[in-house]
Amino acid sequence: MKRLGIAWALTMGLAAAMPAGEAGAQQPSILVQSTTSTANSGLYEYLLPIFTQATGIKVNVVAVGTGQAIRNARNCDGDVLLVHARPAEEQFVADGYGVARFDLMYNDYVIVGPDDDPAAIAGGTDAAKALAAIAASKAGFASRGDDSGTHQKELELWRRAGIDPTTGSGDWYRATGSGMGATLNIGIGMGAYVLTDRATWASFRNKGDFRIMVEGDRALFNQYGVTLVSADRCPNVRIAAGQRFVDWLVSDAGQQAIAAFRVDGEQLFFPNARDGSM
């Protein structure tokens, strides 16, 4: 199947290190359908050159919301899927589109908000309780509303709180239909609370007077997984190169590289790959 246009592409390789005429013609490459947080945080800019240096395989990344990444992979537009919505990833494998899913790394979500904190949630460790307070006070909340992993987590937290936020649509609850960075910009512009992954927040440079309000709830745990797309469903999959990337990510070398990534001295992803699919 013809590959779709790339919304966001990051290409890393050894072209500069290879003899002229060889890099473009002979260097193997793969396409990874990915969530946005791994790209927005700068993880790929750090990680992919290490992999390419070790293997000679160039990695191209499409970074979109998890839901869109999975849809793209189902359309055979990609060799590897790297996202953070485990039930949807497991369904992807169960439906025959993925070979096997592996836990890769984790971090967490946080709720950020303006310094004046109209819902009085600062310092909280119960995300559902914080959302209930936001709804009760009708303080603004900006949602991605895009079927991303972050949006799916947000909806899970609203269910825990026993609240349907869509009853506040157009009033205190605003679905942006945008990625994490754009939603943060909109939320900050509105003075509205936002659920975001910690990695994107740490790398975000337009924080204004916003700060982390709620963190540390086990419900805010954020697991990432990696899956090779199945050649049975998608004959165009670059099996050998894609499998090599998956194997490297879950290997000691890949896990150590993930652990070593820092932004302003802060570790943003914590490797936790295990043997076998999870």
C-alpha positions in Angstrom: 0.0 0.0 0.0 1.2 3.4 -0.9 2.6 5.2 2.2 0.7 8.2 3.4 2.0 11.8 3.6 4.0 12.4 6.7 2.6 14.9 9.1 5.8 15.2 11.0 9.0 13.4 10.1 12.3 13.0 11.8 15.0 11.4 9.8 18.3 10.2 11.4 21.0 8.3 9.7 24.6 7.9 8.8 24.5 9.6 5.4 27.3 12.0 6.4 29.5 9.1 7.5 29.0 7.0 4.3 30.6 7.4 1.0 28.9 9.6 -1.5 26.2 7.8 -3.5 25.9 4.9 -1.0 23.8 6.5 1.8 20.7 7.3 -0.3 20.8 4.2 -2.5 21.7 1.5 0.0 20.9 2.6 3.5 18.0 0.6 4.9 15.2 2.6 6.6 12.0 2.1 8.5 8.9 4.2 9.3 7.7 4.4 12.9 4.2 5.5 13.7 4.5 7.2 17.1 2.8 9.2 19.8 3.8 12.9 19.9 5.3 13.0 23.4 8.4 11.0 22.4 9.0 13.5 19.6 8.1 16.7 21.4 10.4 15.8 24.3 13.4 15.5 22.1 13.8 11.7 22.8 14.1 10.7 19.2 16.7 13.4 18.4 18.8 11.8 21.1 17.9 8.2 20.6 17.8 7.5 16.9 21.4 8.6 16.0 22.6 6.0 18.6 20.5 3.3 16.9 21.6 4.3 13.4 25.2 4.4 14.4 25.0 0.9 15.8 23.0 -0.6 12.9 23.1 1.6 9.8 19.3 1.7 9.7 17.7 5.1 9.2 14.5 5.7 11.2 11.7 8.0 9.9 9.0 9.0 12.5 5.4 10.1 12.0 4.4 11.7 15.3 0.7 12.0 15.8 -1.9 11.2 18.5 -1.9 7.5 19.5 -5.3 6.9 18.0 -4.2 8.3 14.6 -0.9 6.4 14.8 -2.7 3.1 15.3 -5.1 3.9 12.4 -2.1 4.7 10.2 -0.4 1.4 11.1 -3.7 -0.4 10.4 -3.5 1.2 6.9 -0.1 -0.4 6.5 1.6 3.0 6.7 4.5 2.0 8.9 6.8 -0.7 10.1 6.8 -0.2 13.9 4.2 1.3 16.3 5.3 3.2 19.4 2.5 4.6 21.4 0.9 4.7 24.9 -2.6 3.3 25.1 -2.1 -0.3 26.1 -5.7 -1.6 25.6 -5.7 -0.2 22.0 -2.2 -1.6 21.4 -3.3 -5.1 22.6 -6.4 -4.9 20.3 -4.1 -4.0 17.4 -2.2 -7.2 18.0 -5.3 -9.3 18.7 -6.7 -8.1 15.3 -3.6 -9.4 13.6 -2.0 -6.1 12.7 0.8 -6.4 15.2 3.3 -9.3 15.8 3.7 -8.8 19.5 3.6 -5.8 21.9 6.4 -5.1 24.4 6.5 -2.8 27.3 9.2 -0.2 26.6 9.3 2.6 29.2 7.0 4.7 31.3 6.6 8.1 32.8 3.5 9.9 34.2 0.8 12.5 33.5 0.4 15.7 35.4 -2.4 18.3 35.6 -1.1 21.8 35.1 -2.8 25.1 35.7 -2.5 28.8 36.3 -0.9 30.2 39.4 -4.2 31.6 40.7 -5.6 28.0 40.8 -9.4 28.8 40.6 -10.3 25.2 41.4 -8.0 25.1 44.4 -6.3 21.8 43.4 -2.7 22.7 43.9 -0.6 20.1 45.7 -3.2 17.4 45.1 -2.4 13.7 44.5 -5.9 12.5 43.5 -6.5 13.2 39.8 -10.1 12.3 39.7 -10.8 14.4 42.8 -9.0 17.3 41.1 -11.1 17.0 38.0 -14.3 16.9 40.1 -13.2 20.2 41.7 -12.5 21.7 38.3 -16.0 20.7 37.1 -17.7 21.9 40.3 -16.0 25.3 40.1 -16.5 25.5 36.3 -12.9 26.5 36.0 -11.6 26.1 32.4 -10.2 22.8 31.2 -8.6 22.3 27.8 -8.8 18.7 26.4 -6.9 17.4 23.4 -10.1 15.7 22.3 -8.2 13.8 19.6 -8.4 10.2 20.6 -4.7 10.3 21.6 -3.3 8.3 24.5 -3.5 11.4 26.6 -7.1 12.0 25.7 -8.0 8.4 26.5 -6.3 8.8 29.9 -8.2 12.0 30.5 -11.5 10.3 29.7 -10.6 7.4 32.1 -10.0 10.0 34.8 -13.4 11.7 34.2 -15.1 8.3 34.5 -13.3 7.7 37.8 -14.7 11.1 38.9 -18.2 10.1 37.8 -18.4 13.2 35.5 -19.3 13.6 31.9 -17.3 16.7 30.9 -19.0 17.1 27.6 -22.0 18.6 29.5 -19.7 21.6 29.9 -18.6 21.7 26.3 -18.5 25.3 24.9 -18.5 26.6 28.5 -15.7 25.5 30.9 -14.7 22.4 28.9 -13.0 22.9 25.6 -11.9 20.1 23.3 -9.1 21.4 21.0 -8.8 18.5 18.6 -5.1 19.3 18.6 -1.8 17.8 19.7 -0.3 18.3 23.2 1.8 21.4 22.4 -1.1 23.2 20.7 -3.5 22.2 23.6 -1.0 23.5 26.2 -0.8 26.8 24.2 -4.6 27.1 24.1 -5.0 26.1 27.7 -2.5 28.7 28.9 -4.1 31.3 26.7 -7.5 30.5 28.3 -6.1 30.1 31.8 -7.5 26.6 31.7 -6.2 23.4 33.4 -4.6 20.8 31.1 -3.7 17.1 31.5 -0.3 16.5 29.9 2.4 14.0 29.9 5.4 15.1 32.1 7.9 14.8 29.2 6.1 17.2 27.0 5.6 19.6 29.9 9.3 19.5 30.9 10.2 20.4 27.3 7.5 23.0 26.8 8.9 26.5 26.6 5.7 28.6 26.8 4.6 27.8 30.4 3.7 31.4 31.4 2.4 31.4 35.0 1.4 27.7 34.7 2.8 25.0 37.0 2.2 21.4 38.0 -0.9 21.3 40.2 -1.5 17.5 40.6 0.9 14.7 40.4 1.8 11.4 42.0 -1.5 9.6 41.6 -1.0 6.0 40.5 -3.9 6.6 38.0 -1.5 9.0 36.2 0.9 6.2 35.3 1.8 6.4 31.6 3.1 3.2 29.9 4.6 3.1 26.4 4.7 0.0 24.2 6.4 -0.9 21.0 5.0 -3.3 18.3 6.3 -4.6 15.0 3.5 -4.3 12.3 2.6 -7.7 11.0 3.6 -8.6 7.4 0.7 -11.0 7.3 -1.6 -7.9 7.2 0.9 -5.5 5.6 3.2 -7.2 3.1 5.1 -4.0 2.6 6.5 -4.1 6.2 10.3 -4.0 6.4 10.4 -7.0 8.7 14.1 -7.4 9.4 14.9 -3.7 9.9 11.7 -3.1 11.9 12.4 -6.2 14.2 16.0 -5.0 14.7 14.7 -1.6 15.9 12.2 -3.3 18.3 14.9 -5.7 19.6 17.4 -2.8 20.1 14.8 -0.7 22.1 14.1 -3.5 24.5 17.8 -4.6 24.8 20.1 -3.5 27.5 21.7 -1.0 25.1 18.4 0.6 24.1 17.1 0.6 27.6 20.3 2.3 28.9 20.0 4.9 26.2 16.4 5.7 27.1 17.4 6.0 30.8 20.2 8.4 29.9 18.0 10.9 28.1 17.6 14.1 30.1 16.0 17.6 29.7 17.4 20.2 32.0 18.9 17.4 34.1 15.5 15.6 34.5 15.0 12.0 33.4 11.8 11.9 31.4 11.4 8.2 30.5 12.0 5.2 32.7 12.8 1.9 30.8 10.9 -1.2 31.9 11.0 -3.6 29.0 10.5 -7.3 29.9 11.1 -10.5 28.0 8.0 -11.5 26.0 5.0 -9.5 24.8 3.0 -7.8 27.6 
